[in-house]
């Protein structure tokens, strides 16, 4: 990919949710919510503190993360729908 986020920004690909409920009902596209789970595609170098020291990123490429429902900015890169968000918008890393 030819995109590298700057500073403390992260590029995330949404991971689509299940097509069916646990009971076996199929959920139509119009009733689905946007998933708040994704995979980190690219990360920036990190933020800088007041002294100019680099603060390392807590996430890395390939991490599965949870983020807020309205977090990030939707972009299309190489024909793929992705999100650019600050690292602070990420709620946690799934193991």
Protein Blocks (a to p, Z undefined) as FASTA:
>chain_A
ZZdcehjbccdddddddfbdfkopacdfklpccdfbdcdfbdcfbdcdfkopacddfbde
hiacdddfkgcjdddeehiacddddfklpnbdcZZ
